[in-house]
């Protein structure tokens, strides 16, 4: 194949044949090196982080990208179920163990800083960075006091209602 390209370039490239062949070899070689590096990086990261299984009768309502803050940022996914908030780490997060917050133990949600949602849980404070934080705070405050049997219907009503974006949060995206 290199001979064919060299012949084609020599026919059309004039005095720049060596330059064009060199550019091709460097480009193809760079692609191979990047592919090998990506494969090695994937192997180095290891398996997917563990996940918390759902309980019998527990349904997933919503999953959003989130960063959990507790001295460091841990990247992952915040999943709203009919019983709990689940935080699962991404593969490249420093904290890999998942954890759950019972919806019944959440006493409130408030904005914190520019992008945080701070949850008041029975025995601690939990902070997350999420997109559309005011909308998610409204969902948390709607679901937390309800019995589990009414949470799916409340979530459906939340999906149909317009989000309460204040002017300072940037509006809908």
C-alpha positions in Angstrom: 0.0 0.0 0.0 2.9 2.4 0.8 4.4 1.7 -2.6 1.0 2.5 -4.3 0.7 5.8 -2.3 4.3 6.6 -3.1 3.7 6.1 -6.8 0.6 8.2 -6.7 2.3 11.0 -4.8 5.4 10.8 -7.1 3.1 11.2 -10.1 1.1 14.1 -8.6 3.4 15.5 -5.9 6.3 16.6 -7.9 9.2 17.7 -5.7 7.3 17.2 -2.5 7.0 13.4 -2.7 9.1 12.7 0.4 7.2 15.3 2.4 3.8 13.9 1.5 4.9 10.3 2.2 6.4 11.4 5.6 3.2 13.2 6.5 1.2 10.0 5.7 3.5 7.7 7.7 3.5 10.1 10.7 -0.3 10.4 10.6 -0.9 6.7 10.3 1.7 5.9 13.0 0.1 8.5 15.3 -3.3 6.9 14.9 -1.9 3.5 15.8 -0.1 4.9 18.9 -3.3 6.6 20.0 -5.3 3.4 19.6 -2.8 1.4 21.6 -2.7 4.1 24.3 -6.5 4.2 24.6 -6.7 0.4 24.9 -4.0 0.4 27.6 -5.8 3.2 29.5 -9.0 1.2 29.4 -7.3 -1.8 30.8 -5.5 0.2 33.5 -8.8 1.6 34.8 -10.0 -1.8 35.6 -13.6 -3.0 35.8 -16.7 -0.9 36.2 -17.3 0.4 39.8 -19.7 -1.7 41.9 -23.4 -0.8 41.8 -26.1 -1.0 44.4 -28.8 -3.4 43.4 -32.4 -2.3 43.4 -34.7 -3.6 46.1 -37.8 -5.6 45.2 -40.5 -3.2 44.0 -38.0 -0.3 43.7 -38.3 1.5 40.4 -35.9 4.0 38.8 -37.4 7.4 38.2 -34.5 9.5 36.9 -30.7 9.3 36.5 -28.5 12.4 36.1 -24.8 13.1 35.9 -23.6 14.5 39.2 -20.5 15.3 41.1 -20.6 14.5 44.8 -18.6 16.9 47.0 -17.1 15.9 50.3 -13.7 17.5 50.4 -13.0 16.2 46.9 -15.3 15.9 43.8 -16.3 12.4 42.9 -17.8 12.1 39.5 -20.8 9.8 38.9 -24.5 9.4 38.5 -27.3 10.3 40.8 -30.2 8.0 40.4 -33.7 8.8 41.9 -35.7 5.7 42.7 -39.0 5.3 44.5 -37.1 4.6 47.8 -33.7 6.1 47.6 -31.1 8.4 46.0 -28.3 6.3 44.7 -24.9 7.6 43.8 -22.8 5.4 41.5 -19.2 6.4 40.6 -17.9 6.7 37.1 -15.0 4.5 36.0 -12.5 7.4 36.3 -13.7 8.6 39.7 -11.3 8.4 42.7 -14.2 7.2 45.0 -15.5 4.0 43.5 -17.9 2.7 46.2 -21.5 3.5 45.7 -23.8 4.7 48.4 -27.5 5.3 49.0 -29.6 7.9 50.8 -33.1 6.9 51.9 -35.6 9.4 50.6 -37.4 9.3 53.9 -34.3 10.5 55.7 -34.0 13.7 53.6 -35.1 16.7 55.6 -34.6 19.3 53.0 -32.7 20.6 50.0 -31.2 24.0 49.4 -28.9 25.7 46.9 -25.4 26.0 48.1 -22.7 28.1 46.3 -23.1 28.6 42.6 -23.9 25.0 41.4 -24.4 22.9 44.5 -27.5 21.2 45.9 -27.1 20.5 49.6 -29.2 17.8 51.2 -30.0 17.8 54.9 -30.1 14.1 55.8 -30.8 12.8 59.3 -27.2 12.6 60.4 -25.2 14.5 57.9 -25.1 17.0 55.0 -24.6 15.8 51.4 -23.6 18.1 48.5 -23.9 17.5 44.8 -23.2 19.5 41.7 -26.0 18.8 39.2 -27.4 20.6 36.2 -30.8 22.2 36.7 -30.4 22.2 40.5 -33.6 24.1 41.3 -35.6 21.7 39.3 -34.0 18.7 41.1 -34.4 20.4 44.5 -38.1 20.7 43.7 -38.2 17.0 42.9 -36.4 15.9 46.1 -38.7 18.1 48.2 -41.7 16.6 46.5 -40.6 13.0 46.8 -39.1 12.9 50.3 -42.2 13.4 52.4 -44.4 11.1 50.3 -45.0 7.4 51.0 -43.3 5.1 48.4 -46.6 4.2 46.8 -47.2 7.8 45.7 -43.7 8.7 44.5 -44.1 7.4 40.9 -47.2 9.5 40.4 -45.5 12.6 41.9 -42.6 12.1 39.6 -44.9 11.9 36.6 -46.5 15.2 37.7 -43.1 16.7 38.2 -42.2 15.7 34.6 -45.3 17.5 33.2 -44.9 20.7 35.2 -42.7 23.6 34.0 -39.4 24.0 35.8 -39.0 26.9 38.2 -35.9 28.5 36.8 -34.9 31.7 38.5 -33.0 34.2 36.4 -29.8 33.6 38.3 -29.6 29.9 37.4 -29.4 30.4 33.6 -32.7 29.1 32.5 -33.5 26.0 30.6 -30.8 24.3 28.6 
